[in-house]
Amino acid sequence: MSTTQPVNNAAPWGSQFTEHMVTARYEPEHGWGDLVVVDYEPLQLDPSTSVLHYGQAIFEGLKAYQQPDGSVSVFRPEQNAQRFARSAERLAMAELPEDLFLDSLRLLVNKDRNRVPTQPGESLYLRPLEIATDTMLLTRPSLSYLYVLMASPVADYFQHGVHPVRVWLSTEYARAMPGGTGSAKCAGNYAAAMLAQKKGAEYGCDQVVWLDSVEHRYVEEMGGMNLFFVFSGNRLVTPKLTGTLLPGVTRNSILTLGADLGLEVEERLISTDEWEQSVKDGSLLEVFACGTAAVITPVGEVVHQNGSFTIGDGGSGTLTMQLRETLLGIQQGTIPDTHGWMHRIA
Ligand SMILES: Cc1ncc(COP(=O)(O)O)c(C=O)c1O
């Protein structure tokens, strides 16, 4: 086997790809065809391809980690496979069966095995994508689809140490509404979020926090991450899944890890008033965001249209960092995987 290629730390996160990709085509008369490993290369699409006009596009994100014994494992891939199928259903797209999804990961990681990074915090980020490929301008669900799996060797999101983010509460723009696509991982949700992200940056913020689109009061999620609130009395609270936020795999795992640590975990509505008030009265101790890419990110400061407030001393909370170390330890094989979350694929 050839030696492992080091990650290019100077390249922006997710901008480097391995030499191969896996594809499969769905045609209405045959269903899903075989998975094929091909060279990583540009896709050729007719300008009338349905996805370019009507946006039937879904994706996933998960990571493969080199383990201490030299094998490679993926974190809870069946969760991503199931979410991918749910996203497909919501967008009236062909659902990729779970076994094909898992086989595609196995094929690509074994083919590009020498691109799985070996340093702590590094991983091979896997990006499954499905797009509508009918070539015609009639507005209706496409009949044919293309599945593509690509892989990107990535460094630790926080190469230079974990640093808390400053977030902007978006009351002007909404990401998702009841009955919409908020709980699906579809391209349109991200397109809808770009302007607020840009505005947030103008206020000196790293990320946007989305609120419910009806009352603009209840916290939903942050950019590409879910949120957690640590209250005094060992209470860990996360916004409940109302249908407008993405059910994160990391979120689900932290609910379990929190319970393991003896915390009282709760999924409920949390308003921006409660957020600010409980920071002021000292009962809210820490806030963090979580997702596959950055794992756990502390939230230090909140900016809104009437001012701003700082959580604790604005630094990284103790429980935040404990949960981060635990989750990363399980993923990297240095802490026992008592829930059977790691799935060996190479
Ligand atoms: C909008 C959004 N919310 C939350 C998450 C976190 O989900 P996960 O933990 O499955 O990565 C992501 C990332 O996938 C996301 O894009």
The ligand as an SDF file (V2000), in Angstrom:
LIG
                    3D

 16 16  0  0  0  0  0  0  0  0999 V2000
  -28.3470   23.2190    8.8350 C   0  0  0  0  0  0  0  0  0  0  0  0
  -27.5600   22.2220    9.6170 C   0  0  0  0  0  0  0  0  0  0  0  0
  -27.9010   21.9940   10.8930 N   0  0  0  0  0  0  0  0  0  0  0  0
  -27.2440   21.0900   11.6500 C   0  0  0  0  0  0  0  0  0  0  0  0
  -26.1950   20.3610   11.1350 C   0  0  0  0  0  0  0  0  0  0  0  0
  -25.5000   19.3430   11.9910 C   0  0  0  0  0  0  0  0  0  0  0  0
  -25.8060   18.0530   11.5480 O   0  0  0  0  0  0  0  0  0  0  0  0
  -24.7900   16.8380   11.7420 P   0  0  0  0  0  0  0  0  0  0  0  0
  -24.5050   16.7700   13.2040 O   0  0  0  0  0  0  0  0  0  0  0  0
  -25.5350   15.6530   11.2570 O   0  0  0  0  0  0  0  0  0  0  0  0
  -23.5780   17.1590   10.9520 O   0  0  0  0  0  0  0  0  0  0  0  0
  -25.7970   20.5720    9.8040 C   0  0  0  0  0  0  0  0  0  0  0  0
  -24.6840   19.8150    9.2140 C   0  0  0  0  0  0  0  0  0  0  0  0
  -24.9010   18.8060    8.6220 O   0  0  0  0  0  0  0  0  0  0  0  0
  -26.5010   21.5150    9.0200 C   0  0  0  0  0  0  0  0  0  0  0  0
  -26.1470   21.7450    7.7530 O   0  0  0  0  0  0  0  0  0  0  0  0
  1  2  1  0
  2  3  1  0
  2 15  2  0
  3  4  2  0
  4  5  1  0
  5  6  1  0
  5 12  2  0
  6  7  1  0
  7  8  1  0
  8  9  2  0
  8 10  1  0
  8 11  1  0
 12 13  1  0
 12 15  1  0
 13 14  2  0
 15 16  1  0
M  END
$$$$
